[in-house]
Amino acid sequence: MVRKKSDAPGKALMKADKAAVDAAAPYRRTLPVRILSRASELGDQPQLMGIAGGVLALGLIRGDKRLAGAGARMIAAHLIATAAKNFVKHRIDRTRPRSANGKDGHRVKPGRSEAKEETSFPSGHSAGAIAVARAFARDYPEHRAAALGAAGLIALAQIPRRAHYPTDVGAGVAIGLAAEAAVAALWPVHRDGGSSRGFLSKAAETKATSRPTGKISMKVMGIRNSGLP
């Protein structure tokens, strides 16, 4: 009896998941959803890595530390998000909405299936898109709305195209945010004249500038000592 009560919220959530996907199903073949679906492919792993790598390359070519830093953080956030979502996918099985059959086809269950249609949870598109967009927005806060808006559309598009359930998308978004937050904690953004530097480069700079100060102090002490009677 206790087990049934504890399972109730989960079952209700799964039921709401299925209801949301079923409600969006009639619009799957409409032109707006097809356009959105095609655009959402930018959230796939190769495309996101291409975008992030392009930002890094452009920053290096232009000698723009801020842009290069943003590209490097985007790559790091994407790699961490991908590793995290794969870790979960390889331990939880869930049939994608477009392939689910029967009343329990939408259920989440423990498993290690590697079949694409059985690894709906969590949404990799959502995780990667949010991680990359958030990393870019951290270096370019003036473009935060556009970056996160685009990532949000990529995530939400997974529902009407029947690639994921809402909870798959929500979990993917959470993973993306956590991945980018980890990168930001390990590699914080510091602006100096428009450039972005990580904590490693800042520490190296501090070490380099501290050495001449020590030598100058020794020379000053020597001069003072030589003048003593």
Legacy VTK file of the C-alpha trace (Angstrom):
# vtk DataFile Version 3.0
C-alpha trace
ASCII
DATASET POLYDATA
POINTS 229 float
0.000 0.000 0.000
2.851 2.326 0.883
4.555 1.496 -2.399
1.437 2.374 -4.372
1.263 5.777 -2.700
4.953 6.459 -3.375
4.520 5.481 -7.034
1.495 7.741 -7.504
3.380 10.999 -8.271
5.632 9.232 -10.770
2.707 7.597 -12.540
0.861 10.912 -12.668
3.924 12.565 -14.177
4.293 9.831 -16.794
0.595 10.154 -17.618
0.960 13.912 -18.060
4.013 13.287 -20.246
2.035 11.032 -22.563
-0.926 13.419 -22.632
1.319 16.318 -23.701
2.871 14.332 -26.532
-0.519 13.044 -27.665
-1.901 16.591 -27.682
0.948 17.771 -29.903
0.756 14.781 -32.252
-1.822 16.263 -34.685
0.522 19.161 -35.428
3.561 17.024 -36.225
3.087 17.250 -40.002
2.196 20.942 -40.100
4.564 23.355 -41.834
5.570 25.319 -38.689
6.459 22.144 -36.799
8.367 20.740 -39.774
10.381 23.957 -40.049
11.009 23.967 -36.304
11.967 20.316 -36.430
14.500 20.928 -39.179
15.962 23.919 -37.341
16.190 21.924 -34.121
18.771 19.656 -35.740
21.262 22.400 -34.912
21.075 20.934 -31.420
22.615 17.647 -32.537
26.151 16.892 -31.324
28.106 17.420 -34.587
26.334 20.689 -35.335
26.850 22.082 -31.837
30.530 21.134 -31.877
30.841 22.773 -35.281
29.286 26.000 -33.987
31.432 26.048 -30.852
34.565 25.175 -32.805
33.782 27.890 -35.328
33.479 30.489 -32.582
36.821 29.385 -31.129
38.535 29.406 -34.534
37.179 32.838 -35.423
38.363 34.201 -32.100
41.862 32.825 -32.647
42.053 34.124 -36.225
40.936 37.591 -35.180
43.058 37.610 -32.039
39.882 38.184 -30.042
40.441 36.666 -26.596
36.853 37.185 -25.568
35.464 35.337 -28.599
38.051 32.570 -28.368
37.318 32.154 -24.675
33.612 31.877 -25.388
34.242 29.188 -28.009
36.474 27.201 -25.671
33.886 27.354 -22.881
31.144 26.316 -25.301
33.141 23.221 -26.277
33.875 22.349 -22.653
30.235 22.777 -21.601
29.038 20.665 -24.524
31.478 17.843 -23.785
30.466 17.696 -20.129
26.753 17.826 -20.985
27.197 15.031 -23.536
29.076 12.835 -21.062
26.419 13.414 -18.392
23.438 12.670 -20.628
25.145 9.535 -21.983
25.757 8.363 -18.425
22.024 8.609 -17.723
20.892 7.228 -21.097
22.976 4.088 -20.604
21.201 3.359 -17.323
17.600 4.269 -18.123
15.436 2.913 -20.929
12.491 4.785 -22.366
10.892 4.332 -25.765
10.646 7.509 -27.816
7.103 8.827 -28.355
7.193 8.086 -32.082
7.957 4.412 -31.398
6.043 3.772 -28.170
3.357 1.081 -28.266
0.789 0.018 -25.685
-0.235 1.662 -22.456
3.224 1.327 -20.871
5.295 2.332 -23.875
6.071 5.721 -22.340
7.331 4.385 -19.007
10.822 5.057 -17.665
12.611 1.942 -16.458
16.138 0.846 -15.544
18.053 -0.596 -18.468
21.137 -0.416 -20.635
19.724 -0.407 -24.143
21.865 1.314 -26.760
19.109 1.434 -29.379
18.283 4.994 -30.405
14.527 4.451 -30.069
14.912 3.126 -26.524
17.016 5.970 -25.137
14.553 8.829 -25.006
15.543 9.956 -21.498
17.094 12.530 -21.236
17.030 14.755 -24.322
20.552 15.170 -25.681
19.501 18.015 -27.983
18.197 19.948 -24.979
21.274 19.276 -22.841
23.759 20.277 -25.526
21.882 23.323 -26.791
21.354 24.775 -23.324
24.961 24.122 -22.253
26.422 25.778 -25.358
24.011 28.724 -25.315
24.568 29.383 -21.618
28.351 29.267 -22.072
28.169 31.785 -24.921
25.823 34.015 -22.923
28.222 34.057 -19.983
30.893 35.692 -22.162
28.362 37.757 -24.120
25.555 38.674 -21.702
24.278 41.236 -24.195
23.225 38.290 -26.388
21.827 36.164 -23.561
18.171 36.433 -24.640
18.879 35.433 -28.242
21.179 32.536 -27.307
18.923 31.058 -24.645
15.831 31.697 -26.756
17.284 29.689 -29.632
18.316 26.882 -27.280
14.864 26.889 -25.719
13.223 26.489 -29.121
15.511 23.567 -29.926
14.534 21.916 -26.647
10.785 22.515 -26.975
10.752 21.340 -30.596
11.532 17.817 -29.396
7.980 17.430 -28.073
5.831 18.122 -31.172
8.278 16.213 -33.378
7.691 13.256 -31.036
11.380 12.716 -30.342
11.031 13.244 -26.571
8.569 13.619 -23.726
8.441 16.846 -21.668
10.313 15.224 -18.766
13.067 14.128 -21.180
13.414 17.743 -22.238
13.333 19.013 -18.657
16.050 16.582 -17.615
18.151 17.588 -20.610
17.819 21.272 -19.756
18.869 20.559 -16.158
21.928 18.625 -17.355
22.883 21.433 -19.737
22.635 24.070 -17.026
24.633 21.952 -14.578
27.332 21.239 -17.162
27.802 24.911 -17.998
27.765 25.849 -14.306
30.604 23.375 -13.722
32.639 24.969 -16.509
31.948 28.442 -15.127
33.068 27.358 -11.651
36.317 25.815 -12.910
36.964 28.421 -15.600
35.355 31.710 -14.554
35.031 34.654 -16.902
37.250 37.674 -16.172
37.016 40.735 -18.370
39.928 43.101 -18.852
39.612 45.473 -21.767
37.054 43.238 -23.423
39.045 40.010 -23.149
38.062 36.867 -21.267
40.581 34.883 -19.288
40.269 31.685 -17.314
41.570 31.256 -13.789
44.647 29.387 -15.060
45.836 32.266 -17.236
45.062 34.739 -14.482
47.081 32.715 -11.971
50.006 32.535 -14.415
49.851 36.280 -14.941
49.798 36.920 -11.199
52.829 34.677 -10.724
54.722 36.394 -13.524
54.038 39.891 -12.230
54.906 38.975 -8.653
58.494 37.994 -9.469
59.809 41.437 -10.535
58.210 42.937 -7.432
60.211 40.585 -5.243
63.483 41.477 -7.032
62.812 45.183 -6.727
62.108 44.789 -3.017
65.440 42.996 -2.539
67.308 45.768 -4.368
65.629 48.439 -2.269
66.516 46.566 0.910
70.130 46.296 -0.268
70.365 50.006 -0.910
68.935 50.792 2.487
71.284 48.399 4.244
74.352 49.831 2.475
73.512 53.270 3.806
73.441 52.161 7.415
76.414 53.195 9.672
LINES 1 230
229 0 1 2 3 4 5 6 7 8 9 10 11 12 13 14 15 16 17 18 19 20 21 22 23 24 25 26 27 28 29 30 31 32 33 34 35 36 37 38 39 40 41 42 43 44 45 46 47 48 49 50 51 52 53 54 55 56 57 58 59 60 61 62 63 64 65 66 67 68 69 70 71 72 73 74 75 76 77 78 79 80 81 82 83 84 85 86 87 88 89 90 91 92 93 94 95 96 97 98 99 100 101 102 103 104 105 106 107 108 109 110 111 112 113 114 115 116 117 118 119 120 121 122 123 124 125 126 127 128 129 130 131 132 133 134 135 136 137 138 139 140 141 142 143 144 145 146 147 148 149 150 151 152 153 154 155 156 157 158 159 160 161 162 163 164 165 166 167 168 169 170 171 172 173 174 175 176 177 178 179 180 181 182 183 184 185 186 187 188 189 190 191 192 193 194 195 196 197 198 199 200 201 202 203 204 205 206 207 208 209 210 211 212 213 214 215 216 217 218 219 220 221 222 223 224 225 226 227 228
